Amino acid sequence: MNRKIKAMSLFANVGIAETYLNKIGIDVVLANEIDKQRVKFYKHLYPHTVMVEGDITTSKIKEELIRKGKKEKIDLIMATPPCQGMSTAGKMQKNDIRNSLITHAVDIIKAIKPKFVFFENVPEQLKTYINCEGSSILIPNYIEKELGDLYNINNEHIVNAADYGVPQVRERAIILLTRKDLNYIWQFPKKDKHVKTLKDAIGNLPSLDPELYDLTKEQQLQIFPDFERKKEEGLKVSKWHYPPKHVYRQVYSLMHTPSGKTAFDNIDEFKPKKQDGSFVKGFKNTYKRQDWDKPAYTITMYNRTIGSQNNVHPGRFIGTDNKKNEIYSDARVLSIYELMLVSSLPKNWNIPKWASEHFVRQVIGEGIPPLLVKKIMQEITCAN
């Protein structure tokens, strides 16, 4: 490699995708994000990156990014627009304005003409239509129409993070572009031979009891007498491995739910219930424990909720009650530290002190696993 690849990150969020890029010779010198809290987080992680804060759809911000991008001679543009308009975890509204944000990234790419382009989004992006010159067009066809004369485009667009050493099943649509004068087509790397499981990632961490926010401390200790000891052991590993907070009726259901199973399959006493005692109605992928011998399910923005999709720690069998009902440990969602590990973030990820637990969980759920990004980006560090 002749020199470091200079990169620009559009819709940068807090910079999770960029985590390992500097180590492989990619210097993200310019970034853009509209949300002030995310900008603050990004600047904390990457103080040397020039952050252009503001709305990319305005001519002022777009022209500033183009001007600074040309001055820096940007080699790589990363564009990861918000996915809520397309994601199955969102509302999937056909005319969601966020679906068309990619057009503004394309405007910047056409002006700067970097060597490489990295588009990333949810798989539904490939089936999403946007308006172009009065006509409806699929996003992949739009990219081909606008950039196909200048760039080679990779053949496959769906990639699963679990195939690349990430202990999480997370499918993404990634479209890779290489400027045609380079005589190179950027493709996905070979898949890893070993699939990393939850046991590989977090199996050695101390068990945690949940914190029951609807009970008194005395009631908490009656149910979980080792709560404080376990909490202390967790904090010795990381300040981010502390007990998540839950309502007891949900915890009670999951205490009697085996690894890999949903509480909806329990006997009536241990099925999920509402505050009035009536049964909760839901899908079988909610109130569900994960499986030790598989990668984690896709981490979503709602990862602090027991009643959301596949969020609960696998747990371990710890005995039976006086009625011989089986009891399982860790009736809780994953801790922030566990989320970091299954998302392939470093153990010492530098979370700012001011960031709330809700915000940290949200940005982790939004972010693409950085190890996947690293492995894809390593394919071009030798082609530069």
C-alpha positions in Angstrom: 0.0 0.0 0.0 1.5 3.4 -1.1 -0.2 5.5 1.6 -3.1 5.5 4.0 -6.5 5.4 2.3 -8.4 8.7 3.1 -12.0 8.1 3.9 -15.2 10.1 4.3 -18.1 8.7 6.4 -21.6 9.9 5.6 -24.5 9.3 8.0 -21.7 8.4 10.4 -23.8 7.9 13.6 -21.2 7.5 16.4 -18.6 5.8 14.2 -19.0 2.1 15.1 -18.2 1.1 11.5 -14.9 3.0 11.7 -13.7 1.2 14.9 -10.8 -0.8 13.4 -10.1 1.1 10.1 -7.1 3.1 11.3 -5.4 -0.1 12.2 -5.6 -1.4 8.7 -4.4 1.8 6.9 -7.7 3.6 6.4 -7.8 7.1 7.9 -11.4 8.6 8.2 -10.5 12.3 7.9 -14.0 13.6 7.3 -17.5 12.7 8.6 -21.0 13.9 8.5 -23.9 13.3 11.0 -27.0 15.4 11.7 -27.9 14.3 15.3 -26.1 16.4 17.9 -25.8 13.7 20.5 -24.3 11.3 17.9 -21.9 14.0 16.8 -20.8 14.5 20.4 -20.2 10.7 20.7 -18.3 10.6 17.4 -16.0 13.5 18.3 -15.3 11.7 21.6 -14.2 8.6 19.8 -12.4 10.3 16.9 -11.2 13.8 17.9 -8.9 14.1 14.9 -11.7 13.5 12.3 -13.2 16.7 10.9 -16.9 16.4 11.6 -19.3 18.3 9.4 -22.4 18.5 11.5 -25.7 19.1 9.8 -28.3 18.0 7.2 -26.7 16.4 4.1 -29.9 17.3 2.1 -29.1 21.0 2.4 -26.9 22.6 -0.3 -24.7 24.3 2.4 -23.7 21.0 4.1 -23.4 19.0 0.8 -21.2 21.7 -0.8 -19.0 21.8 2.3 -18.5 18.0 2.2 -17.7 18.2 -1.5 -15.2 21.1 -1.0 -13.4 19.5 1.9 -13.5 16.0 0.3 -11.8 17.3 -2.8 -9.2 19.1 -0.7 -8.4 16.0 1.2 -8.4 13.9 -2.0 -10.8 11.3 -0.5 -10.2 7.7 -1.7 -13.1 6.1 0.0 -16.7 7.2 0.7 -18.7 5.2 3.2 -22.5 5.8 3.2 -24.7 4.2 5.7 -28.1 6.1 5.6 -30.7 5.5 8.3 -32.5 2.2 7.8 -35.7 2.7 9.8 -37.7 3.4 6.7 -36.8 0.0 5.2 -36.1 -2.2 8.3 -38.5 -4.9 9.3 -38.0 -3.6 12.8 -39.4 -0.3 11.7 -42.6 0.9 10.1 -41.4 0.2 6.5 -43.3 3.1 5.1 -43.1 3.2 1.3 -42.6 6.9 1.0 -40.3 7.4 4.1 -38.1 10.3 3.2 -35.1 8.5 4.7 -35.2 6.0 1.9 -34.1 8.6 -0.5 -31.1 9.9 1.5 -28.9 7.7 -0.6 -29.4 10.2 -3.5 -27.5 12.9 -1.6 -24.6 10.5 -1.0 -24.6 9.8 -4.7 -24.4 13.5 -5.5 -21.3 13.8 -3.3 -19.7 10.6 -4.9 -20.3 12.0 -8.4 -18.6 15.2 -7.4 -15.6 13.8 -5.6 -15.1 10.5 -7.7 -13.3 8.5 -5.0 -11.6 5.3 -5.8 -13.9 3.2 -3.6 -17.5 3.5 -2.3 -19.1 1.4 0.5 -22.9 1.5 0.7 -24.4 -0.3 3.6 -28.0 -0.8 4.8 -30.6 -3.4 5.8 -31.3 -6.2 3.2 -34.7 -4.6 2.5 -32.8 -1.8 0.7 -32.4 -4.0 -2.3 -36.2 -4.2 -2.7 -36.9 -0.5 -1.9 -38.0 1.9 -4.5 -37.2 5.6 -4.5 -38.3 8.5 -6.8 -35.8 9.4 -9.5 -36.7 12.1 -12.0 -40.4 11.4 -11.5 -40.1 7.6 -11.9 -40.0 4.9 -9.2 -36.7 2.9 -9.3 -35.1 0.2 -7.1 -32.1 1.5 -5.1 -29.6 -1.0 -6.6 -30.8 0.0 -10.1 -30.5 3.7 -9.2 -26.9 3.2 -8.1 -26.2 1.4 -11.4 -27.9 4.1 -13.4 -26.0 7.0 -11.6 -22.6 5.4 -11.0 -22.3 2.4 -13.3 -20.4 4.3 -16.0 -17.7 5.2 -13.6 -17.6 2.3 -11.2 -17.4 -1.5 -11.2 -20.0 -2.9 -8.8 -19.7 -6.1 -6.7 -21.7 -9.2 -7.7 -23.3 -10.2 -4.4 -24.9 -7.7 -2.1 -26.1 -9.7 1.0 -23.6 -10.5 3.7 -24.0 -12.1 7.1 -21.7 -10.9 9.9 -21.7 -14.4 11.4 -19.7 -15.6 8.4 -16.8 -13.3 9.3 -16.0 -14.0 12.9 -18.8 -11.9 14.5 -20.8 -13.8 17.1 -24.1 -12.4 15.8 -26.4 -13.2 12.9 -26.7 -9.9 11.2 -27.5 -9.7 7.5 -26.7 -6.5 5.7 -26.9 -5.2 2.1 -23.5 -3.9 1.1 -22.8 -2.6 -2.3 -19.2 -2.1 -3.1 -18.0 0.2 -5.9 -14.5 0.4 -7.5 -13.5 3.1 -9.9 -13.0 1.5 -13.3 -9.6 3.0 -14.0 -8.3 0.8 -11.1 -9.0 -2.4 -13.1 -10.3 -4.1 -10.0 -13.6 -5.3 -8.7 -14.1 -5.1 -4.9 -15.8 -8.3 -3.6 -16.5 -9.8 -0.2 -13.7 -11.8 1.4 -13.8 -15.5 1.9 -16.0 -16.6 4.7 -14.5 -17.8 8.0 -14.4 -21.6 8.5 -15.5 -21.3 12.2 -18.7 -19.7 13.3 -18.3 -17.9 16.6 -21.1 -18.7 19.1 -22.5 -16.9 22.1 -20.6 -19.3 24.3 -17.4 -18.3 22.6 -18.1 -14.6 23.0 -19.6 -14.3 26.5 -19.7 -17.8 28.0 -16.9 -17.0 30.5 -18.4 -13.9 31.9 -19.8 -13.8 35.4 -23.6 -14.4 35.8 -25.8 -11.4 36.7 -29.1 -11.3 38.4 -31.5 -8.6 37.0 -32.3 -5.5 39.0 -36.0 -5.5 39.8 -37.1 -1.9 39.6 -40.7 -2.5 40.7 -39.7 -4.1 44.1 -37.9 -2.9 47.2 -34.2 -3.7 47.8 -35.3 -6.2 50.5 -37.7 -8.0 48.1 -34.9 -8.0 45.5 -32.6 -9.8 47.9 -35.2 -12.3 48.9 -35.5 -13.4 45.3 -31.9 -13.0 44.4 -29.8 -13.3 47.6 -26.5 -13.2 45.6 -27.5 -10.1 43.6 -24.9 -7.7 45.1 -22.0 -10.3 45.0 -22.8 -11.1 41.4 -23.0 -7.4 40.5 -19.6 -6.8 42.1 -18.1 -9.7 40.2 -19.5 -8.3 37.0 -18.0 -4.9 37.6 -14.6 -6.4 38.1 -14.7 -7.5 34.5 -16.0 -4.2 33.1 -17.9 -1.2 34.3 -20.4 -2.0 31.5 -21.1 -5.5 32.8 -23.8 -4.5 35.3 -27.4 -5.8 35.9 -30.1 -4.6 33.5 -33.3 -3.4 35.1 -36.6 -5.3 34.6 -40.0 -5.7 36.0 -40.4 -8.8 38.2 -43.3 -10.4 36.4 -41.2 -10.7 33.2 -38.2 -11.9 35.1 -40.3 -14.6 36.8 -41.4 -16.0 33.4 -37.8 -16.1 32.2 -36.5 -17.7 35.4 -38.4 -20.8 34.3 -37.5 -20.6 30.6 -34.6 -22.9 29.3 -31.9 -21.7 26.9 -33.1 -21.2 23.4 -36.7 -21.3 24.4 -39.5 -18.8 24.6 -41.6 -18.1 27.7 -44.7 -18.5 25.6 -44.1 -22.3 25.7 -44.0 -22.4 29.5 -46.9 -23.8 31.6 -49.5 -21.1 32.3 -48.0 -20.1 35.7 -44.7 -19.1 33.9 -46.1 -17.6 30.7 -45.6 -13.8 30.2 -48.4 -11.8 31.9 -49.5 -8.2 32.0 -49.8 -6.1 35.2 -53.4 -7.1 35.5 -52.5 -10.8 35.4 -53.8 -11.5 31.9 -51.6 -13.3 29.4 -49.4 -11.4 27.0 -50.0 -12.1 23.4 -46.9 -12.0 21.2 -44.6 -13.8 18.7 -42.5 -16.8 19.6 -39.3 -14.7 19.0 -40.2 -12.5 22.0 -39.7 -13.3 25.7 -37.1 -15.7 24.3 -33.7 -16.8 25.5 -30.9 -17.0 23.1 -28.9 -20.2 22.4 -25.4 -20.7 23.7 -24.3 -22.8 20.8 -25.3 -20.3 18.1 -24.3 -16.8 17.3 -26.5 -14.1 18.9 -29.6 -13.0 17.1 -29.5 -9.6 15.4 -29.0 -6.9 18.0 -31.7 -4.3 17.5 -32.3 -0.8 18.9 -34.7 -2.3 21.4 -32.2 -4.6 23.1 -33.0 -3.5 26.6 -36.5 -5.0 26.5 -37.3 -8.6 27.5 -40.4 -8.5 25.4 -38.7 -7.6 22.2 -37.1 -9.9 19.7 -34.7 -12.6 20.9 -33.1 -10.4 23.6 -32.8 -12.6 26.6 -29.5 -14.0 27.9 -29.2 -17.8 27.4 -29.0 -18.5 31.1 -28.0 -21.8 32.8 -29.9 -24.4 34.7 -29.3 -23.8 38.4 -31.8 -26.1 40.1 -35.5 -26.6 40.9 -38.0 -24.9 43.2 -40.0 -26.7 45.9 -42.5 -27.8 43.2 -39.6 -29.3 41.1 -40.0 -26.6 38.4 -36.6 -25.9 36.7 -35.0 -22.5 37.4 -32.5 -20.8 35.1 -30.0 -18.0 35.8 -29.6 -14.6 34.1 -33.3 -13.8 33.5 -32.4 -10.6 31.8 -31.3 -9.0 28.5 -27.6 -8.8 27.7 -25.5 -6.3 29.5 -23.9 -3.4 27.6 -20.6 -5.2 27.8 -22.1 -8.4 26.4 -23.6 -6.4 23.6 -20.2 -4.9 22.8 -18.7 -8.4 22.6 -21.4 -9.9 20.4 -21.2 -6.8 18.1 -17.4 -7.3 17.8 -16.6 -4.0 19.5 -13.4 -3.9 21.5 -13.5 -4.7 25.2 -12.2 -1.2 26.0 -14.6 0.6 23.7 -14.3 4.2 24.8 -17.9 5.0 25.7 -18.2 8.6 26.9 -19.2 9.1 30.6 -22.2 11.3 29.7 -23.9 8.8 27.5 -27.0 7.2 29.0 -27.6 3.4 29.0 -30.6 3.8 26.7 -28.5 5.8 24.1 -25.5 3.4 24.2 -27.8 0.4 23.7 -29.5 2.2 20.8 -26.3 3.1 18.9 -25.0 -0.4 19.4 -28.2 -1.8 17.9 -28.0 0.6 15.0 -24.3 -0.1 14.2 -22.9 -2.6 11.7 -20.4 -4.9 13.4 -17.0 -3.3 12.9 -15.1 -6.6 12.5 -17.2 -7.2 9.4 -16.3 -3.8 8.1 -12.7 -4.3 8.8 -12.5 -7.6 6.9 -14.3 -6.1 3.9 -12.1 -3.1 3.9 -8.9 -5.1 4.0 -9.7 -6.3 0.5 -8.9 -2.8 -0.8 -5.9 -1.8 1.3 -3.8 -3.9 -1.0 -5.5 -2.6 -4.2 -4.8 1.0 -3.4 
